[in-house]
C-alpha cells in the first residue's frame, strides 16, 4: 500500500489544508495520514481564526504514524510558529522519510497571516534543509529571498537562491503571473519549465496545498522527482478546470474530477 503523511493545518471549509491533502492522496491512489498542526476557522471567504496545537501533540501524532505505518512521502503545509517547526524538524530528522515536500504557506488567499513573521527564519533554518523539494508561490518566494519576484528571470534567480538555503530542489510557482502560468523547477544542476494553461475562474482555493500533496503522492507511488512534479501539475490543471462553485468566495478545486463530474457535486 502506497502511503503519504500530511503535516499541516485543518481547513473547516474543506478546500485547503489537511482536507485538500487527504482528498488528493485518495484521488491519486495513496493512503493518507495526518498530523494536524493548527485548526483554522475558514471558508471560501477567508480565515476567521486559528488555534495552534502544542508542539507536544504534533510530535505525538507523528510518532503514532511513523512507529506503526510505513510512510512513503511527507507533505508539510501550514506550520504557524517556531515551536511547531522545531518539533516537526526534530521528528523528521529522527525518522528520515525518503521524500519530504515542503509548501511554505505564509498567507491565506484572503490575506490572513498563517506563518508568524518571527517563525519565518525558523522555517528557513530548520525545514528547508530537510526538504526534497520546496514549492513557494511568487509571494512566498519573494519573502524567502527578500525582494519582489514578478518575472520569469526573477523566478530563475529566486530558485537559485532558495536552493542555496538547503533543499534538494525548488519549484517556484508562477500561477500569479499575468500571462500563462509557468513554474520553474531547479535541482541545483539544471532548470526545467512547466507550462500550464490559464483558466478563467476564481475557484482556486487550495491549489497550492493540492499541488504539493499531489507531488508527495506521486513520489510515494515511485515516480522520480521531476516526473512527479509534471504529473502533479497535470492533475491540478484538471482540478482547476473542473473547479467547484461552492460558497460565496473562492471556491475549491475538484479533487475527484477524474472519478465524477462537478455536476454531481453541485446538484441540489
N, C-alpha and C positions, 0 to 999 in steps of 0.2 A: 504494500500500500504506500503510495506516494503521499508525503505529509508536508505541511507548512505551518509555521508558527508566526502569528502576527502579534507584535508588541506595540500597542497604540491606544488612543483614546476611543471611547464609545460615542457614537452619534445616535441620539434618540430619534432623529428623523430617518435613520436607516440608509442615507445616501453615501456617507463617507465613513472614515474611521474603521473600527473593528468590523462593523456590519458590512461595509463595502468589501473589506478584505476577505471575510469569510464567504461572501457571495461569489467573489472572484475565484477563490480557491475551489469552491464547489463546481462552478461553471467550467473550470479547466481540469477537473478530474483529480483534485488534490484534497486530501482530508485536512480540514483546517482546525487549528488550535489557537488559543489566545491567552495573552497576559495583558489585562486591562490596566492602563497607566492612569487614566483620568476618565471621569464621567462628565459628559457635556450635556447641557440642555440646549438643543438646537433643532432647527427645522430648515425648510428651504429658504426662509427669510434671513436666517443668521443664527449666531451663537448667543444665547441669553446668559449662560453662566457655566462655570467649570469648577468641578470639585476634584482635586488631585488625590489619588490613593497614596498611601505611605510607601516609601521605598521597601519596607519590610514585606508587605503583602505582594508587591510587584515581584520581589525576589522569590517569595514562596510560590507564586504562580509559575514562574519559570522553572524552579526546582521540580515542582509537581509534574510538569510536562517532560522535561529532559530526563528525569530519573525513571520514567516509565515508558515513554514512546519515542522512537527514533524521529529526529527532526531533519527533514530533507532540506529545508531552507527557512531562513528567518527574514521577515519583513519588519522594519521598525518605522513607525509613523510618528504621530504626535507624542512628544515627551516634553513636558512643560517646564520642568525645574531641574536644578543641578543634582538634587538628591536622587531623583529617579534615574537620571542619566548615569550617575556614578554606579548605582546598583545594577542597572542593565549591563553596563560595560564590564563590571566585575563578574557577573554571571556568564556573559558571552565569552569572556576571556578564559573562564574555567571550563565551560562545556565545548568551546571551539567548534561550532557548527560549520559545515562545509561552505555554506553560502549565507551572506548577510546583505540584504538590500535595505539601504537607508534612505528614507524620504524625509528630508529635513523640514518638516512642516513648521512654519513660523507664524503665519497669519491666515485666518479663515477668509473665504471669498467675500464675506461681509465686512472684513476689516478688524475682527477680534484677534488680539494677540494670543496665540496659542503656545508660543515659546517665550518665557520670560526673558527680557533683554539680558539680564545678568547670567542666564544659563547658556547663552549662545556660545561663549568661549568653552564652556564645559562640553557642549556637544561637539565642537570642533576638535578639542583636545582628546576626548575620550571615545567618541563613537566613530568619527570619520576614519581613524586609522584601522578600525575593525571591519570596515565595510568592503564587500566585494565590489559594490557599485553604489554610488550616491546619486540621487535623482532630483536636483534642485530645479525649480522653475526659474524664470528670469528674475523675479523679485528675490527669491531665496539665494540665487547665485550672486546677485548684487550685494546682498547683505554679507555673504561669506567673503567676498573679495573687497568690499568697501567702496564700490563705485557702481554707478548705474550701468546695466547691461541692456542694450536695446538694438543690437545688430548681430548679424552672423559672425562678423570678425570678432566682436566683443564676446560672443559665446565661446569661440575658439580660445581666446585669451583666458577667459574665466575657467574653462575646463582645465587648462594647463595649471593655473594657479591652485585650483581646488585639488587637483591631483597631487600637488606638492604637499598638501595637508595630510596625506596618508592613505586615502582609499586606493584600492587596486584599479578602479576605473571610475569614470564620471559620465553621467548623461545629463547635459544641460538641455532643459525642455523649452522650446521656443513657441509654445502654443499661444502666447500672448503677443507675438509679433503681428503686425497689421496684415502682412501678406500671408501666403500659405504657410501653415505651421511646419517648422523644421526643428528637429532635435539633433544635437551634436554629441556623439559618443567618443570618448577618448580613453585609451587604455595605457597611456604612457609611451606608446610607440607610434601609433597612428590614429587618425581621426576617421570616423565614419558618419555620414549624414543620413538620417532617417527623415524622409519627407512624408507629410501627411496631406489630407485634404481638409480645407476649411468647411465646417458645417455651420450653416446659419441657424443656430439655436442658442437659447440662454440656458438650456438644461444640461449643464456640465458639472453639477455638484458631485464631488468625489472622484473626479477624473485622475487627480494625482495619486490618491490612495489606490485607485483601481489599477493604474499602470504599474506602480511599484509592487503591488501584490501579485499582479499577473507575471511580472518578471520573476518574482520568487517562485511562483507556481511552475513556470516553465523550467527554471533551474532545478526544482525538486523532481521534475519529470526527466531530467538527464540532459537537457539542452545545454549547449555551450553558451557563454555569456552573451556574445554579440547576437547570436541566433535567438536567444531568449528575449532580448530587448526587441528585436524585429517582430517576433511573434506576439509579444505583449502589445506593441504598437498597433498591430493589425486588429487584435481583439478590442482594444479600447476605441479604435476608429469605428468599429461596428457598434460598440455600446453607445457611442455618442450619436451615430446616425439613427439609432433606434431609441434615443433617449425618451424619458417619460415626463409628460406634462402633469406632474403631481405637485400639489401645493400652490402657493401664491408667489413663490420666488424662483430661485434657481433650482429647477427640478433635477432628479438624479439620472444618471446613465442607466441603461437597461442591461444588467449583468447577464441575463439569461436569454438574450436575443437569439442565440443560436438554437434555443430549445422551444420557444414560443414567442409569437409576435406581441408587440406592445399593445395591440388592440385587446388582447386577452387580459392584460394587466389593468387597463383603463376602463374596461366595460363596466357599466353600472348594473 
